[in-house]
Amino acid sequence: MEMTRLFRVLSDATRFRLLRLLTREELTVNELAQVTQLAQPRISNHLKILREENLIDERRDGSWRYYRVEKEKLSPEARILWPSLEETWREDNTFAPDDRRLETVLEARHARASSQFFDQLAHRWDSLRQDLFGEALGRAILRAFLPEELVVADIGTGTGYVLELFGSRARKLIAVDHSETMLAMAREKARARSLTNTEFRLADAEDTPLARDEADVITVIQVLHHFEDPGRVLANLTHGLRPGGTLIVNDFLEHQELWLRKELKHRWLGFSEERMKTWLRDAGLTLAGWEVLPGHAIPLETGIRTRIPDAFTAVARRPSASTG
Ligand SMILES: C[S@@+](CC[C@H](N)C(=O)[O-])C[C@H]1O[C@@H](n2cnc3c(N)ncnc32)[C@H](O)[C@@H]1O
């Protein structure tokens, strides 16, 4: 473009303003109208001229058209001129209102883009969160609510799932299991998490593995179905619970999934709500909570689909000394 034509284009105050803005940001006609407070048709006319003179570029995104000055694409004449124009624009205070409104427009654009982004992400977020954090995030949040002075005894600890739940938050974690290998894995988990509050007991849960009044909380998670006489074990364990302490039992409700007997050596095909509540009452405990976790279908390694039965979580309290 010749210099004279270039100066003619720049000699218009509105075009001068628009070029300044479009050198800084890529903007739509609508956004330019908000920043300059000029009518859109007037802006469109000027943009048309600027486009014809190859001073600005247009980019389409969906139904939006964005305009900007691409300095690398300017004509050699314009490129010579641009640094001094930019210096003038920087030092001229008359553009300050444009700059303030530009900030507001860009903030609104960011907010809009952000909510649109999350509108699209919503359908994938549950699985993405699972990929990113697994269950660890929920556990960490719930752990923050736990009182810190608890002695927690986990009966049939297995590989130490309950150690993960309570972590270093408990004063002491007593992990009981009769399998050396399970206990070794739980120990490894505690070591990997730098848990120094753990004590491991290789013992049979049916042989009263806790001292009297030793624990504030006793957890029996997916273990009860292995005992010959679960009611008797619960009554024995209750002696290890301090007055006012809490017993938490999680297991399956009555079901007909024989594969659990065959594959995982369950002696009991779950327990009825009535039976569980009777055992807890007979152990001298007061039921404080009962929650059912609905079962779900799962594919087995054999390819056969089967069901994980409904499970319950019972929370029961040993009456405190004054009331018990
Ligand atoms: C299905 S695993 C559950 C492990 C853990 N509670 C969990 O939820 O991940 C059952 C555990 O109970 C233990 N167990 C079964 N009968 C037991 C008994 N009589 N005394 C001690 N532990 C027992 C097993 O060794 C095994 O580690």
The ligand as an ORCA input file, in Angstrom:
! r2SCAN-3c Opt
* xyz 0 1
  C     -12.912    -59.399     52.100
  S     -11.514    -59.017     53.013
  C     -11.949    -57.387     53.520
  C     -10.739    -56.570     53.860
  C     -11.011    -55.128     54.296
  N     -11.846    -55.029     55.447
  C     -11.574    -54.322     53.166
  O     -12.742    -53.904     53.249
  O     -10.855    -54.066     52.195
  C     -11.771    -59.996     54.448
  C     -10.598    -59.967     55.401
  O     -11.002    -60.531     56.639
  C      -9.979    -61.354     57.121
  N     -10.573    -62.366     57.994
  C     -11.498    -63.295     57.678
  N     -11.798    -64.047     58.752
  C     -11.046    -63.574     59.764
  C     -10.897    -63.947     61.137
  N     -11.581    -64.947     61.639
  N     -10.042    -63.232     61.871
  C      -9.321    -62.220     61.361
  N      -9.422    -61.836     60.076
  C     -10.279    -62.506     59.293
  C      -9.367    -61.944     55.861
  O      -8.047    -62.404     56.085
  C      -9.415    -60.764     54.922
  O      -8.257    -59.996     55.001
*
